[in-house]
Amino acid sequence: MNNFKNLLTLIIIGISTIGFSQENATKIHKGEVLEVIQVNSYTYIRISEKNVEKWIAVPTITAEIGDIYFYKSGMEMPNFKSNELDRTFDSVLFLQTVSKNHEDLKMKPFKHDASVLGKDVPKNSNEKLTITIESISEGISINELMNNKEIYRDKLVKIKGQVTKYNAQIMSKNWVHLQDGTDFNGEFDLTLTTNAEVNVGDIVVFEGKVSIDKDFGAGYFYKIIVENAVLIE
């Protein structure tokens, strides 16, 4: 996700001091896309909702002008400065997800990503972490997987690691990056696709099928990826 999916408790505590306002967590909104700006890990979208224009931001999606999206629950950040764009928005509403299907949102929980606060909480990152996470029984490390790609091709593997990056609902999948502190020739980051929802910073165990030289199109090419991973713990 997240973005956009981290530590709701920290956000609630911080809201009173930082001045954020929160929209009703259950109300479902509808907006038409007027403008799209892509940056690293985020998609900024200017929408028209009941003839009122506003900016929203979600974990990276492919959005086009004229698309209709539904969303609920947001964290409004007034006078938000985007360092990547070198631009200050009057207001940006940060969302966990958006959907073209109204029904998809009805059962989704209310969650936020604390990384947008700029506080000392886990953020989306592909930098190598200084961590040590031991493999579970019958599991393998990222080092072992990267070192033996062909051996594990098309096989199910179990990997334990820390979530370092999360992007929700890209090509109908959630994309998770894991690290466990090991690496092989500088390869330390493992990407997985899953239907599970996790938070950046979580220590998790996934089981999924290893694919080699996977090309999803639209620029999504992976030398190695674990697909359709199931969250075990």
N, C-alpha and C positions, 0 to 999 in steps of 0.2 A: 502499500500500500503500500497510506498510509495511508506510503504512504499512504502514511496518514492513519496509522493505527497504533498509538502508543499511550499507555499510562493515563487513563482518563482521570484518575484521582489527582495526579499532579496538575492537570489542566484545571480541574475544579478549584483546587487550592489557589492556583495562580490567577484565575480570572479576576478575583476581587482586587488584586493589586495591579494587574496590567491593564484592566479596562476592557476586556473582551466582552462581547455580548453573544449569547447563544440563542439560536432559533429553537422553536419547539421541536423536541426530538422525534415526535411521531407524525407531524404534519408532512404530507408529501407535496412537493412543489413541481411545477412543470415549466420548462423554459425552452426557447428556440435559440440555437447557436447563431450568433452574429459575427463572431471573430474568434480565432484560435491562435494561441501562442504556445509553442513547445519549448520547454527548457529541460535541463537534466532532472529526470525523475518526476516532473510535474507537467500537467497541461493546464494552462490558463484559458478560460473560456468566458467570453462576454456573451451573456444571454439576455433575452427579452422575456420577462415574466409579467404578464398582465400589463403590457406596455411600459414596464419599468425595466431599465437596463441595469445589470449588475455583473460583477466579475466573480467567477467561482474558480476554484483550483482543485484538481484531483490527481491521484497517481496517474502516470502517463497512460493516455488512451488515444485512439485514432478518432478524432472528431472532425466533422465537416460543417461548413456553413449551411444552415437550413435543417440540421438534425434537431430532433426534439428529444430532450432528456428529462427524466424524472429524478428527483433527489429528495432526501430528507436529512435532518440533523446537520448542523454546520457550526463552525466556529468562525465568527466574523472578526477580521483584523482590520481596524480602521488605520488609514495612513500607512499601509503596508509597503515597505521598501524591498523590492526584489533586487538583490545584488547582481544576479545573473543578467537581468535586463537593464540594470541601472535605471530603474523606474520606480516611482512611488505611486501606488494606487490609492485612490480615496478610500476604497474598501475592497477586501477580498474575502469571500466566504470559502473556507477550506472544508472539503468534504471527504468522507471516507470513500464514497463511490457514487457514481451516477448510473442510470440504466435507461434504456429505451423502452423497457417494459415496466409499467406501473406496478404489476404484481410482484416483481422481483424484490421490491423494497419493503414489502409489508412485514416480512419476518426478520429483516436484518436488524441487529442490535445497534445501539447508539454508542459509537466509539470515535475517538479522535487520536490524532498523532501529535504527541507533545513536541516533536522535533521542530515544528513550526514556531515554537515559542523561543527558540534559541537558548534554551536552558540546558543544564548539564544532564541530559537524558539521551538514550541511544538515538542515533540518527541513521538514515539510509547512508550506507558507505560501502565502497569496494576496497578500502584500504585494509591492509593486513593487520589483524588484531593480535595483541600479545595475550593469547589465551592458551589453555591446555584442557582439552575435552577428550576424555578417553572413550573409545568405541564401546558400544554395548556388546553383549554376548551375541555372536552370530552376525555382528555388524562389521563394517570396515571403515577405515579412516579415509580422509580425502587424499592423503599421500598415497595410500594403497590403490585407490581408484584411479588417480591420475597416472600412476606408474604402470598400471596394467589395464589400460583402456580396452584393448582388444579382447582380453580375457573376460571382461565383464560386459561386453557388448550384448545387448538384448536380454540381459539377465536382471533379475530383481536383486536389489541391494538395500541394506539398512544403513543409514548414515545418521550419526548424532552430531549436532553442531549448534552454533549460535546464529540466529537470524541477523544478518547485517543489512539486508535490503529487502523490501517487500513492495510489490506493485500489484494492485488488484485489477482484475477484469480487463486484461489485455488479451484480445483474441479469445475471450470467454474463459481465460485461465488466470489464476493467481500465480505470480512469479516470485519465487523465494530464493535468496542467496544465502548460503551457509558457509561458515568457517569453523574449523575445529582446532586451529593452531598448527596443523601440519601443512606441508606443501611438497610439491615435486617439481623441481626446476622452475620455481617461481609461480607455479599454479597452485593457488590456495583457496580460490573462490569457486564454489559449486552452485550452479543454478538448477532449480527444480521447478516444475509446473505442478499445480495442485488445486484442488477445490477447497482446501482447508484455509482458514483465516488465522494468521499468527501476527505477533507484534515484533518489531525490531528490538533485539535484545533478548528474546526468548531463547532458552535452551530446549531444543526439540529433537525428536527422532522421527525420521521419515523413511518410508519404504517405497521404492518405485523402480521403474525399468530404465536401464541405462541405454541411451541412444548416442551414437557417434556420428559426427559430421551432419548434424540435423539442420535442415534449412526450412524454416517456417515461411519464408518469403518476407517481403516488406523490410528486408534488412536484418531479420532475426535469424542469424546463423550461429550455431554452437558446435565447437569441436567435440564437446561432451555435455550432456544434459541428462538429468533424471526426470522422466516424464510420468504424469499421472500419479504423483507421489501421494501416499496416504499418511496422515499424521498418526503416529503410534502413541507418542507421549510428548 
